[in-house]
Amino acid sequence: MNLLLHPNHPMRPDTDAKTRDLLNQVIGFFEHKGLAQIKADDQSGIWYQDFLTFVKEHQVFATLLTPQGYGAPDARWDMRRIAAMSEILGFYGLSYWYTWQVTILGLGPIWMSRNEALKKRTAGLLQEGGIFAFGLSEKEHGADLYATQMHLSQSSVGHYTATGDKYYIGNGNKASFVSVFGKHAETGEYVFFTVDSQHPKFQATRKIETSGVRQAYVAAFTLNQYPLTDADILACGDDAWDSALNTVNIGKYQLGWASIGICTHALYEAVGHAARRHLYGNPVTDFPHVKVLLTEAYTRLIAMKLFALRACDYMRSASPEDRRYLLYNPIQKMKVTMEGELVVELLHQVIAAKGFEQDTYFEMAIRDIGMLPKLEGTVHVNVALVTKFMQNFLFLPKDYPPVPKRDDATNDGFLFNQGPTKGLGKVSFHDYRLAFVGGSSANRAIFLEQVAALSNFLESAPPSQAQSKNLDYTLQLGELFTLVPYAQLIAENQRFYPVGEDMMELIYRLLITDFSRFAVRFYCSQDHDERQQALILKMVRKPQLNQDAFDRVWSEQVYPLKNAYQGPVA
């Protein structure tokens, strides 16, 4: 099975027939539209009504984003196929992904609520082609929920008015419902409610212009005494707070898949351009440094996808007793998207000035890939979140039954009943070392020695109280730790996907290099005592340079991509 998305090949043979057909129809829409028109629409900033008309006609959002029991018989909330859709939309243009992404976020509080009548209305609106929005952020303090100034005032029994502003709200011009987070003016209690973007008391005060997602409408909006009843209320108190954060748990996972889609298209374009271009009488792909750049980009992309697929298995298998997804999700959001930036930068070194030309996909990739680490919480927020799990993950493993490959056609209902968002320090994990059992990879052994050195540092010379209070210190330590679960899930997925020992050897080589790079920065930029310095230096290792494995990956997997995909040409 080829791990990379390819429009000319059947869509994911391990998905059900209905899903394959629907996703292939989406691919067909963009292939028929053609890269020239995709780029023209992007550059003019035209609203993507043609895409939304297609979505309505083919019931794309209604099928993929309606939980089982509320829509058509084939509708379900299945994170496996939702991820596939995110990857496809990233592959063709981030603006298309953006309207899908903010619809996912807007639907989260609705599907999590106990308001059954509103859920049924929402299912009907999806079937009518509706899109949705998530009214969380405010201009003065971003997504700081504590400081929200949107307030709800009670006018009579069961009747309210909402007043306040929201900022950076995608789909704010056309959303059937905007799920809005605020507070009760009288009690200070948190509340989630829905509003209609076409209501006269809803004022989209401006379109926020950005350098990316040009076609999207990212709104600032004002509610001015917007009338509401109990029928519009989704959640109050702790339930409202939890639904905000649990919605982000669902939504931020998709950012990694958009990055994977962008990188895949950019890879095809860069390898094809390099193979066709000659310098000094030789194809560019004959130069050793170009082989290194393209093979590293490809290897990092395969690692990204292996992690993302396995993280999906844990998300789909989650339960009140198994909340391991709460670690893997922020890594998907933070690490995979940052790797995406690195992949595009490596490819850009090869495609060079060609990547700036307006008729290339790459021009969009350069612009858009950097957006993804900054959406749904910054990288720093997610690294800080990851560190909350470090102690239990490294030192206190518990027994769990093995998580299978989750490609079954099942509704992922737990995601709308995740429960309280507190207690992250109590989340337990299985022994990560089990993922690395077996085989004789030299670089895997070196990587595990680095992990052991990190564990020894935390046990023998842990951060002092002053160091622990230094957020920059914690973030750098978090970067080191993140590589462990990142590698763990990649290793676990070797059982389910035929990636081969050569590819795994190259992945471990990059993990060792990254671990050493982060350790050197940690050593050089932070104030450590002598004992800590000595232990950190033990994390710095050199991988084995297996030239035969590199040559095989280049010749058998990377170089053949030169003619794999020429892009939509309609």
C-alpha positions as CSV (number, residue, x, y, z in Angstrom):
1,M,0.0,0.0,0.0
2,N,1.4,3.4,-1.0
3,L,1.1,5.7,2.1
4,L,1.0,8.9,0.0
5,L,-2.3,10.3,-1.2
6,H,-2.5,10.0,-5.0
7,P,-5.4,11.3,-6.9
8,N,-5.0,8.8,-9.8
9,H,-5.1,5.7,-7.5
10,P,-8.2,4.4,-5.7
11,M,-8.8,6.2,-2.4
12,R,-7.6,4.2,0.6
13,P,-8.4,0.5,-0.1
14,D,-8.8,-0.1,3.6
15,T,-11.9,2.2,3.8
16,D,-15.5,1.1,3.1
17,A,-17.0,1.4,-0.4
18,K,-19.3,4.4,0.4
19,T,-16.4,6.4,1.9
20,R,-14.1,5.6,-1.1
21,D,-16.8,6.7,-3.5
22,L,-17.5,9.9,-1.7
23,L,-13.8,10.9,-1.2
24,N,-13.1,10.1,-4.8
25,Q,-15.9,12.4,-5.9
26,V,-14.2,15.2,-3.9
27,I,-10.9,14.4,-5.7
28,G,-12.7,14.4,-9.0
29,F,-14.2,17.8,-8.3
30,F,-10.7,19.4,-7.9
31,E,-9.1,17.4,-10.7
32,H,-11.9,18.7,-13.0
33,K,-11.5,22.2,-11.7
34,G,-7.8,22.2,-12.5
35,L,-4.8,23.8,-10.9
36,A,-5.0,26.9,-13.1
37,Q,-8.6,27.7,-11.9
38,I,-7.7,26.8,-8.3
39,K,-4.9,29.2,-8.4
40,A,-6.9,31.9,-10.2
41,D,-9.6,31.7,-7.5
42,D,-7.0,31.7,-4.7
43,Q,-5.3,34.8,-6.1
44,S,-8.6,36.7,-6.6
45,G,-9.9,35.7,-3.2
46,I,-13.2,34.6,-4.6
47,W,-15.6,32.9,-2.2
48,Y,-15.6,29.1,-3.0
49,Q,-19.3,28.8,-3.7
50,D,-18.7,26.2,-6.4
51,F,-17.1,23.9,-3.8
52,L,-20.0,24.5,-1.4
53,T,-22.5,23.8,-4.1
54,F,-20.7,20.5,-4.8
55,V,-20.7,19.7,-1.1
56,K,-24.5,20.2,-0.9
57,E,-25.2,18.2,-4.1
58,H,-23.1,15.3,-3.0
59,Q,-24.0,15.5,0.7
60,V,-20.3,15.6,1.6
61,F,-20.4,17.5,4.9
62,A,-23.8,15.9,5.8
63,T,-22.4,12.4,5.4
64,L,-19.0,12.9,7.1
65,L,-20.0,15.3,9.9
66,T,-23.3,14.1,11.2
67,P,-23.2,11.5,14.0
68,Q,-25.0,8.3,13.5
69,G,-28.7,8.5,14.3
70,Y,-29.2,12.2,13.2
71,G,-28.8,12.1,9.5
72,A,-28.9,9.7,6.5
73,P,-28.2,6.0,7.2
74,D,-24.7,6.3,5.9
75,A,-23.9,9.3,8.0
76,R,-21.5,8.9,10.9
77,W,-18.8,10.8,12.7
78,D,-15.8,8.6,11.8
79,M,-12.4,10.3,12.5
80,R,-10.7,8.0,10.0
81,R,-12.6,9.3,7.0
82,I,-12.8,12.8,8.4
83,A,-9.0,12.8,8.5
84,A,-8.9,11.5,4.9
85,M,-11.1,14.5,3.8
86,S,-8.8,16.9,5.7
87,E,-5.8,15.5,3.8
88,I,-7.5,15.8,0.4
89,L,-8.5,19.4,1.0
90,G,-5.0,20.3,2.2
91,F,-3.7,18.6,-1.0
92,Y,-5.7,20.9,-3.2
93,G,-5.9,24.2,-1.3
94,L,-6.0,25.3,2.3
95,S,-9.0,27.6,1.8
96,Y,-11.2,24.6,1.1
97,W,-9.9,22.8,4.1
98,Y,-10.5,25.9,6.2
99,T,-14.3,26.1,5.6
100,W,-14.4,22.3,6.5
101,Q,-12.3,22.8,9.6
102,V,-14.3,25.6,11.1
103,T,-17.5,23.7,10.3
104,I,-16.0,20.8,12.4
105,L,-15.3,23.2,15.3
106,G,-18.8,24.9,15.0
107,L,-20.5,21.5,15.2
108,G,-18.5,20.3,18.2
109,P,-20.5,22.1,20.9
110,I,-23.8,21.2,19.2
111,W,-23.1,17.5,19.0
112,M,-21.9,17.5,22.6
113,S,-25.0,19.3,23.9
114,R,-28.1,17.8,25.4
115,N,-30.3,19.9,23.1
116,E,-31.8,17.2,20.9
117,A,-34.1,19.6,19.0
118,L,-31.1,21.7,18.0
119,K,-29.1,18.6,17.0
120,K,-31.9,17.6,14.6
121,R,-32.1,21.1,13.2
122,T,-28.3,21.0,12.6
123,A,-28.5,17.6,10.8
124,G,-31.2,19.2,8.5
125,L,-29.0,22.2,7.9
126,L,-26.1,20.1,6.9
127,Q,-28.2,18.2,4.4
128,E,-29.2,21.6,3.0
129,G,-25.5,22.4,2.5
130,G,-25.0,24.5,5.6
131,I,-21.6,25.4,7.0
132,F,-20.9,26.3,10.6
133,A,-18.6,28.5,12.8
134,F,-17.0,28.5,16.2
135,G,-17.3,31.7,18.1
136,L,-14.6,31.4,20.8
137,S,-11.8,33.9,20.1
138,E,-12.0,37.6,21.0
139,K,-9.7,40.3,19.7
140,E,-8.2,41.5,22.9
141,H,-7.3,38.2,24.5
142,G,-7.5,35.5,21.8
143,A,-8.8,32.2,23.1
144,D,-8.4,33.0,26.8
145,L,-11.7,31.6,27.9
146,Y,-11.4,33.1,31.4
147,A,-11.4,36.6,29.9
148,T,-14.3,36.3,27.5
149,Q,-16.5,39.5,27.4
150,M,-19.4,38.0,25.4
151,H,-22.3,38.0,27.9
152,L,-25.8,36.7,28.0
153,S,-28.5,38.6,30.0
154,Q,-31.8,37.2,31.0
155,S,-34.7,39.3,29.8
156,S,-37.5,37.0,31.1
157,V,-38.0,33.3,32.0
158,G,-36.4,31.3,29.2
159,H,-35.5,34.5,27.2
160,Y,-32.1,36.2,26.9
161,T,-30.1,38.7,24.9
162,A,-26.4,38.3,23.9
163,T,-24.0,41.2,23.5
164,G,-20.4,41.2,22.6
165,D,-17.7,40.7,20.0
166,K,-15.9,37.8,18.5
167,Y,-12.8,37.9,16.3
168,Y,-11.1,35.6,13.8
169,I,-14.2,33.5,13.1
170,G,-14.1,31.5,9.9
171,N,-17.4,31.1,8.0
172,G,-18.7,34.1,9.8
173,N,-20.5,35.4,6.8
174,K,-22.5,32.3,5.9
175,A,-22.7,30.0,8.9
176,S,-26.1,28.4,9.5
177,F,-25.2,28.4,13.2
178,V,-22.3,30.0,15.0
179,S,-21.6,28.2,18.3
180,V,-20.7,31.1,20.6
181,F,-18.9,30.9,24.0
182,G,-19.7,33.5,26.6
183,K,-20.8,34.2,30.2
184,H,-24.0,34.9,32.0
185,A,-23.9,38.5,32.9
186,E,-25.6,38.0,36.3
187,T,-23.9,34.8,37.5
188,G,-20.6,34.8,35.6
189,E,-21.4,31.2,34.6
190,Y,-20.0,30.0,31.3
191,V,-22.5,29.4,28.5
192,F,-22.5,28.1,24.9
193,F,-25.3,29.1,22.6
194,T,-26.0,29.2,18.8
195,V,-26.8,32.2,16.7
196,D,-27.6,32.6,13.0
197,S,-25.1,34.6,10.9
198,Q,-28.0,36.0,8.8
199,H,-30.0,37.4,11.8
200,P,-30.2,41.3,11.8
201,K,-28.7,41.4,15.3
202,F,-25.7,39.5,14.0
203,Q,-23.3,42.0,12.4
204,A,-20.2,40.7,10.6
205,T,-18.3,44.0,11.1
206,R,-15.4,43.1,8.9
207,K,-13.6,40.5,6.9
208,I,-10.1,40.0,8.4
209,E,-7.6,39.9,5.6
210,T,-4.9,37.4,5.9
211,S,-2.0,36.3,3.7
212,G,-3.4,32.8,3.6
213,V,-6.9,31.3,3.1
214,R,-7.6,34.2,0.8
215,Q,-10.9,32.8,-0.3
216,A,-12.2,32.3,3.2
217,Y,-14.3,34.8,5.1
218,V,-12.6,35.2,8.5
219,A,-15.0,37.5,10.3
220,A,-15.1,39.9,13.2
221,F,-18.7,40.0,14.4
222,T,-20.8,41.7,16.9
223,L,-24.0,40.6,18.7
224,N,-26.0,43.6,19.7
225,Q,-28.8,42.5,22.0
226,Y,-29.2,39.3,20.0
227,P,-32.5,37.5,21.2
228,L,-32.2,34.0,22.4
229,T,-34.4,31.4,24.2
230,D,-33.6,28.2,26.0
231,A,-34.0,26.4,22.6
232,D,-30.7,28.1,21.5
233,I,-28.7,27.2,24.6
234,L,-26.2,24.4,24.2
235,A,-24.5,24.1,27.6
236,C,-23.9,26.1,30.8
237,G,-21.3,26.1,33.6
238,D,-18.7,23.3,33.5
239,D,-20.4,21.6,30.6
240,A,-19.8,24.8,28.5
241,W,-16.2,25.0,29.5
242,D,-15.6,21.3,28.8
243,S,-17.3,21.4,25.4
244,A,-15.1,24.3,24.4
245,L,-11.9,22.4,25.1
246,N,-13.2,19.0,24.0
247,T,-14.2,20.6,20.7
248,V,-10.6,21.8,20.2
249,N,-9.4,18.3,21.0
250,I,-11.4,17.1,17.9
251,G,-10.6,20.0,15.7
252,K,-6.9,20.5,16.2
253,Y,-6.2,16.9,15.2
254,Q,-7.2,17.9,11.7
255,L,-4.4,20.4,11.4
256,G,-1.8,17.7,11.0
257,W,-3.7,16.1,8.2
258,A,-4.0,19.4,6.3
259,S,-0.2,19.7,6.6
260,I,0.3,16.1,5.3
261,G,-1.9,17.0,2.3
262,I,0.1,20.1,1.5
263,C,3.4,18.4,1.8
264,T,2.3,15.5,-0.4
265,H,1.3,17.8,-3.3
266,A,4.5,19.9,-2.8
267,L,6.6,16.7,-2.8
268,Y,5.2,15.5,-6.2
269,E,5.8,19.0,-7.7
270,A,9.3,19.4,-6.3
271,V,10.6,15.9,-7.4
272,G,9.0,16.3,-10.8
273,H,10.6,19.7,-11.3
274,A,14.0,18.6,-10.2
275,A,14.0,15.5,-12.4
276,R,13.1,17.5,-15.5
277,R,15.6,20.3,-14.9
278,H,19.1,20.0,-16.1
279,L,22.1,22.0,-14.8
280,Y,25.7,21.6,-16.0
281,G,24.5,18.8,-18.3
282,N,23.0,16.7,-15.6
283,P,19.5,16.3,-14.1
284,V,19.2,18.1,-10.8
285,T,18.2,14.8,-9.2
286,D,21.8,13.5,-9.9
287,F,23.3,15.9,-7.4
288,P,24.0,14.3,-4.1
289,H,22.7,17.2,-1.9
290,V,19.4,17.1,-3.9
291,K,19.0,13.4,-3.2
292,V,19.6,14.1,0.5
293,L,17.1,17.0,0.6
294,L,14.3,15.1,-1.2
295,T,14.9,11.9,0.7
296,E,14.8,13.6,4.0
297,A,11.6,15.5,3.0
298,Y,10.0,12.2,1.9
299,T,11.1,10.4,5.1
300,R,9.7,13.1,7.4
301,L,6.4,13.0,5.5
302,I,6.1,9.2,5.8
303,A,6.8,9.6,9.5
304,M,4.2,12.3,9.8
305,K,1.6,10.1,8.2
306,L,2.5,7.0,10.2
307,F,2.1,9.0,13.5
308,A,-1.2,10.6,12.3
309,L,-2.8,7.3,11.3
310,R,-1.8,5.7,14.6
311,A,-3.0,8.7,16.6
312,C,-6.3,8.2,14.9
313,D,-6.5,4.6,16.2
314,Y,-6.1,5.9,19.8
315,M,-8.6,8.7,19.3
316,R,-11.2,6.2,17.9
317,S,-10.5,3.7,20.7
318,A,-10.8,6.3,23.5
319,S,-13.0,5.9,26.5
320,P,-13.3,7.3,30.1
321,E,-10.8,4.6,31.1
322,D,-8.4,5.2,28.1
323,R,-7.6,8.9,27.5
324,R,-4.2,8.4,25.9
325,Y,-5.4,10.4,22.9
326,L,-5.1,13.6,25.1
327,L,-1.3,13.3,24.6
328,Y,-1.2,12.2,21.0
329,N,-3.6,14.9,19.9
330,P,-1.5,17.9,20.8
331,I,1.5,16.1,19.3
332,Q,-0.5,15.7,16.1
333,K,-1.3,19.4,16.2
334,M,2.1,20.7,17.2
335,K,4.8,18.2,16.0
336,V,3.2,17.1,12.7
337,T,2.5,20.6,11.6
338,M,6.0,21.7,12.5
339,E,7.4,18.8,10.6
340,G,5.3,20.0,7.7
341,E,7.0,23.3,7.7
342,L,10.4,21.6,7.6
343,V,9.3,19.3,4.7
344,V,8.3,22.3,2.6
345,E,11.5,24.1,3.5
346,L,13.6,21.1,2.4
347,L,11.6,20.9,-0.9
348,H,11.9,24.6,-1.4
349,Q,15.7,24.3,-1.3
350,V,15.4,22.0,-4.3
351,I,12.6,23.7,-6.3
352,A,14.1,27.1,-5.5
353,A,12.8,30.1,-7.4
354,K,10.3,28.0,-9.3
355,G,8.4,27.7,-6.0
356,F,7.5,31.4,-6.1
357,E,5.9,31.2,-9.6
358,Q,2.2,31.9,-9.5
359,D,1.2,28.9,-11.6
360,T,2.6,26.4,-9.2
361,Y,0.9,24.7,-6.3
362,F,4.2,25.2,-4.4
363,E,3.5,29.0,-4.2
364,M,0.5,28.2,-2.0
365,A,2.3,25.6,0.0
366,I,5.0,28.1,1.0
367,R,2.4,30.5,2.2
368,D,0.0,28.1,3.8
369,I,2.2,25.5,5.6
370,G,3.2,28.0,8.3
371,M,-0.4,28.8,9.2
372,L,-1.1,25.3,10.6
373,P,1.2,25.3,13.7
374,K,-0.4,28.7,14.7
375,L,-4.1,27.7,14.6
376,E,-6.2,26.1,17.4
377,G,-3.6,27.0,20.0
378,T,0.1,27.9,19.4
379,V,2.9,25.3,19.4
380,H,4.0,26.6,22.8
381,V,0.5,26.0,24.3
382,N,0.5,22.4,23.0
383,V,4.1,21.7,24.1
384,A,3.3,22.9,27.6
385,L,0.2,20.6,27.5
386,V,2.3,17.6,26.4
387,T,4.7,18.0,29.4
388,K,1.8,17.3,31.8
389,F,1.9,13.7,30.7
390,M,5.6,13.2,30.9
391,Q,5.9,11.6,34.3
392,N,3.2,9.0,33.8
393,F,4.3,8.2,30.3
394,L,8.0,7.6,31.1
395,F,7.9,6.2,34.6
396,L,4.5,4.8,35.5
397,P,3.2,2.5,32.7
398,K,0.0,0.6,33.1
399,D,-1.4,-2.4,31.3
400,Y,-3.8,-1.8,28.4
401,P,-5.1,-4.1,25.8
402,P,-3.4,-3.5,22.4
403,V,-5.1,-0.9,20.2
404,P,-5.9,-2.3,16.8
405,K,-5.8,-0.5,13.5
406,R,-9.1,1.3,13.5
407,D,-10.3,1.4,9.9
408,D,-13.8,0.0,10.8
409,A,-16.9,1.9,9.7
410,T,-18.0,3.0,13.1
411,N,-19.4,6.1,14.7
412,D,-16.9,7.7,17.1
413,G,-19.5,8.7,19.7
414,F,-17.2,9.0,22.6
415,L,-15.7,12.2,21.2
416,F,-19.0,14.0,22.0
417,N,-19.0,12.6,25.5
418,Q,-15.3,13.1,26.5
419,G,-16.2,14.2,30.0
420,P,-14.4,16.8,32.2
421,T,-11.2,18.3,30.9
422,K,-9.4,18.3,34.2
423,G,-7.1,15.6,35.6
424,L,-4.6,15.4,32.8
425,G,-1.9,14.5,35.3
426,K,-3.8,11.3,36.1
427,V,-3.9,10.0,32.5
428,S,-2.0,6.7,32.3
429,F,-0.1,5.1,29.4
430,H,1.1,1.7,28.4
431,D,4.9,0.9,28.3
432,Y,6.2,2.8,25.3
433,R,9.2,0.5,25.1
434,L,6.9,-2.3,23.8
435,A,6.7,-0.5,20.5
436,F,10.4,-0.9,19.9
437,V,10.7,-4.7,20.7
438,G,12.1,-6.9,17.9
439,G,14.3,-6.3,14.9
440,S,18.0,-5.3,14.8
441,S,17.9,-1.7,13.7
442,A,21.1,0.0,14.8
443,N,19.6,3.4,14.8
444,R,16.6,2.3,16.8
445,A,19.0,1.1,19.5
446,I,20.8,4.5,19.5
447,F,17.5,6.4,19.7
448,L,16.4,4.3,22.7
449,E,19.7,5.1,24.4
450,Q,18.9,8.8,24.0
451,V,15.4,8.2,25.5
452,A,17.1,6.4,28.4
453,A,19.4,9.4,28.9
454,L,16.4,11.7,29.0
455,S,14.8,9.5,31.6
456,N,18.0,9.4,33.6
457,F,18.2,13.2,33.6
458,L,14.6,13.5,34.9
459,E,15.2,10.9,37.6
460,S,18.8,11.8,38.7
461,A,18.9,15.5,38.2
462,P,15.4,16.8,37.7
463,P,14.6,20.5,37.0
464,S,14.8,22.7,40.1
465,Q,11.9,24.7,41.2
466,A,13.3,27.8,39.5
467,Q,13.9,25.8,36.3
468,S,10.4,24.4,36.4
469,K,8.9,27.9,36.6
470,N,10.8,29.0,33.5
471,L,8.4,28.4,30.6
472,D,11.2,28.5,28.1
473,Y,13.0,25.8,30.0
474,T,9.9,23.6,30.1
475,L,9.2,24.1,26.4
476,Q,12.6,22.9,25.4
477,L,12.4,19.9,27.7
478,G,8.9,19.3,26.1
479,E,10.5,19.2,22.6
480,L,12.8,16.4,23.7
481,F,10.0,14.4,25.4
482,T,7.7,14.8,22.4
483,L,10.1,12.8,20.2
484,V,9.4,9.7,22.4
485,P,5.6,9.3,21.9
486,Y,6.1,10.5,18.3
487,A,8.6,7.7,17.6
488,Q,6.4,5.2,19.6
489,L,3.4,5.6,17.4
490,I,5.5,5.5,14.3
491,A,7.1,2.2,15.5
492,E,3.7,0.8,16.4
493,N,2.3,1.5,12.9
494,Q,5.1,-0.5,11.3
495,R,2.9,-3.6,12.2
496,F,0.0,-2.3,10.1
497,Y,1.7,-0.6,7.1
498,P,4.5,-2.1,4.9
499,V,7.0,0.7,5.3
500,G,10.0,-1.6,5.3
501,E,13.2,-1.6,7.4
502,D,15.0,0.8,5.1
503,M,12.5,3.5,5.7
504,M,12.4,2.9,9.4
505,E,16.2,3.1,9.5
506,L,16.0,6.5,7.9
507,I,13.2,7.6,10.2
508,Y,15.3,6.6,13.3
509,R,18.3,8.4,11.8
510,L,16.3,11.7,11.7
511,L,14.9,11.1,15.2
512,I,18.4,10.7,16.5
513,T,19.5,13.8,14.7
514,D,16.5,15.8,16.0
515,F,17.0,14.6,19.5
516,S,20.7,15.6,19.4
517,R,19.8,19.0,18.0
518,F,17.2,19.7,20.7
519,A,19.6,18.5,23.4
520,V,22.4,20.8,22.3
521,R,20.0,23.8,22.3
522,F,18.8,22.7,25.8
523,Y,22.4,22.5,27.0
524,C,23.5,25.8,25.5
525,S,20.5,28.1,26.1
526,Q,19.5,27.1,29.7
527,D,21.2,27.4,33.1
528,H,22.1,23.9,34.3
529,D,24.2,22.7,37.1
530,E,27.2,20.5,36.3
531,R,25.4,17.2,37.0
532,Q,22.5,18.2,34.6
533,Q,25.0,19.3,31.9
534,A,26.8,16.0,32.0
535,L,23.5,14.1,31.7
536,I,22.2,16.3,28.9
537,L,25.3,15.7,26.8
538,K,24.6,11.9,27.0
539,M,21.5,12.6,24.9
540,V,23.7,13.9,22.0
541,R,24.4,10.9,19.7
542,K,25.3,10.4,16.1
543,P,23.2,8.0,14.0
544,Q,24.7,5.3,11.8
545,L,24.8,6.4,8.2
546,N,23.4,3.4,6.4
547,Q,24.2,4.4,2.8
548,D,22.7,1.2,1.3
549,A,19.3,1.9,3.0
550,F,19.4,5.5,1.8
551,D,20.2,4.5,-1.8
552,R,17.4,2.0,-1.9
553,V,14.8,4.5,-0.5
554,W,16.0,7.1,-3.0
555,S,15.9,4.8,-6.0
556,E,12.9,2.8,-5.2
557,Q,10.6,5.3,-3.4
558,V,11.6,8.9,-3.9
559,Y,13.0,9.2,-7.5
560,P,10.0,7.3,-9.0
561,L,7.8,10.1,-7.8
562,K,9.2,12.2,-10.7
563,N,6.3,11.2,-13.0
564,A,3.8,10.2,-10.3
565,Y,1.5,13.2,-10.4
566,Q,1.5,16.2,-12.7
567,G,-1.4,18.1,-11.0
568,P,-5.0,18.8,-12.0
569,V,-4.8,20.1,-15.6
570,A,-8.4,20.7,-16.6
